[in-house]
């Protein structure tokens, strides 16, 4: 809808909330259309104004015996099919009675609440006269009527701490230049509605209880409203005074027209996404503590993988055993893995993102493990260690490993406030390129290869053996703050509170005829998570050994006899 003009009455400055133009709905495809698509609201309730959410749900002791056809609340998407027996009227009446009273106890305040309030205020200060809409997103279909595990959008979670699907945060400006926050959340799908047994995606009988309006408001200390009220709120927003985080929730995208008031305004929504990423570059104390927790869990997972190497060797696809070992730790200590675990043994280590993890674990080879636990608060670690499967490096493996270790240490020591984001990369690549020249692999020499002029003879040739960059930001996403402008990220200077990886590597492909045969098939990467401090840096993942001697001693303590 981006090419449609704004047909609503312009909003007064500082409100962002106009009255809809007469005879039209300000870009919403009809309130009932949006409400009916949300599975927590039965279609009949949407049409009739009947009960739709926590604030007006029926008492558990006296629910209606004639709920709408449960098929109307099944949350199936087009093309999805199941062959469950549909409950008949007598069964629905039976299911409506005989339940204990609903537990109305409220949760305690979540520790994130004061931090998310500050973040919302900070975001609002960047757009003082605009309404801001940030959705959580909804479940994604994996196959037919089964979904991937839900994870809220990172920007939404950073602003709210809410884990629930389909929720939408709306920030409305006021005359004081501040924003009033309202979080629209689904109801509980509890015993007060037939959805509790008829809705396969959200019903409590199917998937367990979830917090509703009252519970979410108590935990997150933000005004919460039933999701059924969202269509009316979105209908009143003037596109010219509204910014939407798009691409997260199709229903929200369709409900607010994209503003097309001229070329200068075409990127209004993208500016919201950029600003969110750039604000997230600096981590507060709460975020740093959550990252420390994720890193500590990751270290435990690595240690457990070492202890399972013996069994992994006995399997034809032992990489999967190590992957599963780490995943178990991630689920026990956190939410999940923060990204697809890379368990790359032997020549698989020369594939930068080997996530098939289906190969053997062979004595005498190296195992490159690139893994991270995503904590319950959704902050993720990202750590890589390259380990000798027998517990001892060969001379050649140690030679390559020590070059990568020196490169990483040079990169880490380049981290400090005021340094360029690219300084760790430049420092690490200087070590790598020098070693490659010493080994006779750079005909034009290291200096020529390190030239940042792509037209210079021999520039960048070292990258054949170390293709990726050395660092990326880390936080709620493993490659965090991706929408930030280059001026705020790649071309910016480091500041206290930023967290980045330092992860150089050397990869000699098994079919690379430019390297000696003995090097072919060797891949080494070492990665740690580095916090920029006022004094310089802190290695958040220092508990995991890095030097060859420390790695061998650590493995000797944990490898099975």
N, C-alpha and C positions, 0 to 999 in steps of 0.2 A: 504493500500500500504506500510505498515511499513516494510515489509520484502523484499522490492525491493531495490537493490543497487543503489547508485547514478551513473547515466550514463551520467551526464552532465560534461562538462569540469570544473575542480576545479577552484574556484574563487581565484583571488589574495587576500592576506591577507588584511583585511580592506575594502573590497568591497562588498562581499556577492552576487555579481551579475555576473554570468558567461555567456558566449555565449552558447546557446544550442548545444549539440552534433549534428553532422551532421545526418540528416535523422530522428531525433526524437524531441519531444517537451518538454523535461524536466519534464515529469510527468503530463502535462495538457492533458485532454481528447479532445483537440481541442479548439481553441479560440472561434469558432462560437458556440460550445456546451455550454460554460460558458455564453457567451453573450446572446444566445437565451433563456437561462433559466431565465435571468433577465428580468422582465416584462417591463422595461422602454425602451427596445430596440427591435423594430420589427424584426422578423426573416429575412425579406428581406433586411433590413438595415445591419444586421449582416453579411449576405452573400455577399453583394455588396459593402460594405464600405460606404453606404449612411448615411444620418443624423441619429445620435443616441443620442445626448446629447445637453446640453445647449450651448456648445461652438460653435456648427455648426447647430443649429436649424434654420428652415426656418422662415422668417418673417411672422407674423400673417396675414398680409394683402395679402399674395400671397402663401398660402399653396398649395401643390399638390392636385389635385382633384382625383387622382387615388392612394390613399394610399394602402398598402397591406391589404389583408383580415383582418378585425379587429379581427377575431377569433384567428389570430396568435399572437395577443398581449393580450389575455384575462387573462393570468397569472393563468389559471386553472392548478391544479395539477392532477396527475392520480387519477381517481376515483371520481373527482368532476364533478358535473353536474348541469346545470341550464337550464331553458326552455325559456330564453329570445329570442325574435325574432332577428335574425342576420340582421343588416342593409344592404340593397341592394346598388348597385353602385350609383344610382341616389341620394339616401339619403346621401351617403358618400360625393358625390360632393357638395351637399347642405350644409352639416355640415362643409365643408372646407372653406367656405366664409362667409363674413358678420360680422366678429368679430372685436371689437375695438382692437387697438394696445396692445400688451402685456406690462404690467407694468414692466419696468426694474429697478425700484427703488431698491437700495440696503439697507439692514438693518444696523443698528448701531452695533458696536462691542458688543458682549456678555461679561458680567463682568467676565465670567470664563476664557476668552482667555489667559490672562497672566499666570494664574495658570496652565492650561493644558499644556502650552508650557514648563513650568518648570518641570512638571511631565514627559513629553516625554523625555526631556533631562536627567532627573534622571534615567529613565528606560534605555535609550540608554547607559548611562555610565556603566551599569551593563553588557552589552553585546557589547563591543566596536567594534567587528569585524563581528557581525552577522546582517543579515537582519531580521526584526521583522514584523510579520503580525498579526494584531488584528482586527477581524471582528466585526461588530455590531450585526449580526444575522438578520433573516427575520421573517415575520409574521408566526404564527403557526395556523394551521387549528383547529377551534373549532368543527365545524360540516359542512360537505360538503363544501360549498363555503362561509362560514362565518369564520372569524378569531377571535382569541383572540385579545384584544387591544395590540398593539405592545409596547414593552419596550426594549430599547437597552441593550446589555450586559454591565454589570457594569464596567468591566475593560476597554472596549472600551470607554464608556462614561467618565470615569475618565481621560482618555488621550485626549479626544477631546471636550466634551460637546455637541456632535452631537446626536440628537434624532432620526435620520432617519434610516429606515430599509435598509438592504442590503449594507450599506456602509462598506468600508474596509480601515483601516489605515495601511500604509506600511512605515516602518522606514528603510532607506537604509544607511549603514555606509559609511563614506568617509575617505580619507587618514589622516585627522586631528583627527580621533577618535570620531567624532561627527556623528549625524544621520540627514539626510534630511527627513522631513516628507512629505508624500503625502496622502491625504484623497480622496479616490475614492467614488463618490456619484452618485446616479441616477439623471437623468434629471427631469424636472418638470412635464412632461405629460400634458403640457398646450395646447393652441389652435394651436400650430405649428405642432402638430401631431395628427393623428386620435386616438391615445391612450387616449386622454383627454375624449372621450366618449365611447371608445371601451374596455378600460381596467377597469374591475370592481374593481380591487384591488388598483390601483394607479391613475387612471385617475381623473383629477380635477373635472369633472362633477359628478363623483361618490363620491369622498371622500374629495374634496376641494384641494386648492393649497398646494404645499410643496416647500421648498427651493431647488434650484438646485445648480449647480457648483458655479456660481458667488455669489449667495446669501449666501451659506454656507461659502465660503472663506472670504467674507466680515465680517460675524458675528463672526467666530471663529478664524480668523487670522492664517489660516493654508493653505498651498497650496492645492487646490482641483482640481481634474481631473475627467473627465467623467468616469463613471463606465465601459463604453465600452472599455477603455484602460487597465483595470485591467488584462484581460487574458494574454496580452503580457508581462506585468510586472511580473506576477506570473510565466510565462513560463521561464523567464530568471533567476529565483532564484535557486541557487544550494542548494539542501537539506542539504549538509554538512555545509553550512554557513547561514542557515535560521532556524528560530524558529517561529512556528505558534501556536497561541492560538486556540487549536482544540476543536471540539465538539460544536461550536457556529454556523458555517456555513458549511454545507456539500459541497457546491460547492468549497469553499476555501480549505477544507480538501482534496478534490479529486484533486485539482489543483497543490498542492505542495507535492512532495513525502516525506514521513516520512523518516528521515535519519536512516540508519541501519549500521553505520560504526563500530560497536563494542559495547560491553556491557556498556562501560563507557558513550556512547553517546545515549543510548536508551531513556533516560529521558530528552533529550534536550528540547522538547516542554513542558514537565511537569515543568521543571525548570523555563520557562517563566511564566507559570501560578502561580507557587509558589512565584516568585519574585514580580509579580504584587500584589498579596495578601499581601505580607509582606511590600511593599512600601505603600500600602493603610492603614496600621495599624495606621500610624501617620497622623492626620488630619491637614490641613493647616487652616489659618484663614477663608478662603472662605468656606471651608467645615463646620467648626464649626458654622459659621453664618447660613448656610443653615439648619443644624441640629436644631439650636435654633428656626428657623422659623417653622420647622416641629413639634417640640415639642409644640410650642405655639398653633398651629392649633389643635394639638391633645387635648390639655387642653380644648379648646373651644368645641371640639366634645364631650368630657366626660361630660362637663356641660350641653350640649344640651340633652345628653342621660338621665341625671338625670331628666330634665324637662319633658321628655316623659315617665317616668316610669308609671305614672298613666294610660296613654292610653295603654301601653304595658300590664299592668295587665288585661285589659279588653279583650285581645286577647288570643286565644288558643295557639298561637305560638309567644308570645310577645317578645321572644329573637330576632326574625327576625325584629321586629319594631325598637328595639334598634340598631341592626346591621345596618339597613338602615338609621337610623338617623345619625350614625357616618359616614357612607359612603358618605352621602350627604355633610357633612362638608369636608371630604377628597377631594371630587371632586371640591368643591367650592374654597377651599384654596390651593389645591395641585394638584397632578397628579392622585392619587388613594390612596387606603389603601396600606400600605407597606407590608402587608401579610394578610392572611385570618383572619378576626376579630374573636376573641373568646368571645362570649357572653354566659356565662355558669351560669345558675341560679339553685339554689337548689343543688341536688346531681350531676348535670352536672359539677359543679365546681371541682369535684374530677377527672374529665377526663382532662388530661393536655392540650390537644389541641382539645377542643370541638369546631369545626368549623361548625357543622351542624346548630347550632343556631336556632333550630326549636321547642324549648320547651316553656313552660309557664313561666310567671314571677309571683311568688306567694308571697303575703305579709307574713312576718315572716321569709322568707328565705334570703340567701345571693345571690348577683349577682357578679360574677367574670368577669370583663371586661378587656380583654387584647387586646389593639388596638393601632394602630399607623398610622398617616398620612404620606404618601410619598409626599414630596413637589414637586413643579414643576421642581426642580433641581434633583429630584430622591433620595434625602437623606431622610431616614425614621426615625421616632420616634418609640419607643416600650415601652409602659407604661401599667402597670396593677394596677387596684384598685379593691378591694373587698368591696362591698357596701351593707348595710342592706336595703332591698327593701322598708321597711316602713320608713326609715330614722333614725331608732334607733336600735343599737345592743342589742340582748339579752345578759344576763350575760355570757352564755356559748360561744356565738359567740365572744364576746369581749375577753374572756379568750384566745381563740385560736388566735384571731387577734393580740392581744398584744404580744404573743410569736413571731409571724412572724414579727411584727414590730421591736421588739428588735433584732431579727436575722438580719433583713435588715439594721438596723442602725449600728450594729457591722460590717457588711460587707462593708457598705459605708465608715466607719471610717478607714477601713483597706486599702483603696485606697490611694496610694501616690507614687510618683516617687521612683523607686528602690524596691518597694514591688513586691512580686511574683504575677503573674496573679491569682494564686489559693488562695492567702491570703484572699480575700473577701469571697470566698466559705468556707474556713476553719473556719473563724470567725463566719459566719452565721450558719454553721452546728454545731458548739459548742453550740450555744444558743438553737438550735432545739433539739439536742440530750439530752442536760441537762433537758429541759422541758419534753421530752418523758420519761426520767428516773424518773423524779419527779411524772409523772402520772402513773408510774408502767408499762410502755410499753416496756422497755428494760431490760430484765432479767439479762443480763451481765453488765449493766451499760453504761453510756455515754462514758467513756474513752475507753472501749473495742470496742464499736461501731465506734468510731472515728479513730481507728487504720487504717493506710494506708497500712498495711500488709494484703492482702486479705486472707492469710492463718491463721491469728490470730483468736482465738475463739471469736465469736460474732461481728467480724468486719463488718461494713457497714449495720447493721440491721436497723438502723434508716432510711435508704433510702427507706424502705417499705412505709414510710409515707411522703417522700419528694424526689421523684425519680430523679429529674433533677438537673443539675448543677446550680450554683447561678448566673453565669455571662457568657456573650458572647460579642464579639466585635459588634459594631453598626456603620453603615454608609450608603453606597449606598445599601447594603443588610442588611436585618434585622439580619441575622447571618453572619456578615461581615467577609471578608478576609478568607474564608473557606479553600482555597488552601494553606495557610501558613503552614510551617512545625511546628511541636510541639515545636521545639527549639526556634522559633520566636513568638510563640503564647502561648500555654498552659503552657509550661515550661519556659517562658521568664519573664522578669521583666517589670513592667509598666513604661511608659515614658510619659512626658507631650505631650498632643495632642492626646492621645488614648481616645476613648470613648467606654465605656462598660456599660452593664446593671448590676444591682444588684437586684435579684429577687428571694428570698427564698420563699418557700411555705410549707404548711402542707395540706395533702389530706387524709381524712379518708373515704375509700370507703364504700358505703352503705352495702356491703356484707362482710365486714372485721370483722370476729369474734374475732380478737385479741384486738379490742378496745371496750370500753363501748358503749352500744346502743345509748346513747345520743350524742356521737361524730360522729356516722356513718352518712355519707352524707354531712359532712361539709368540704368545701375546701376553703382555703385562700391563695392568693398570692399577694404580693405587689412588684411592680417593678418600678424603676426609671432609668433614663439615666444619667450616671455619666461621666463627663469630668475630665481626669487627668490633673491637673495644676502643675505649678512649686512649689506651696506651698502645694498642697495636692489634693483637689478635688472640683468640683462644681456640684451640683445637677441641671441638666438642666431642669428637670421636677418638680422643687420644687413648682411651682404655684398650683399644684394639692395637696390637703390636704392628710396627711397620718395618723395623730393620730386619735384615735376614736372620741375624742371631736371635732376636726377640721372637720372630715368627717361628723359628725352629724350636725354641724352648717352650713356647706356648703350645704348639702342636704336640710336642713330646709329652706334655702334661695331660692332654685330652684325647689323643689318638688311642683307639683300643689296642691293647697289647697283642 
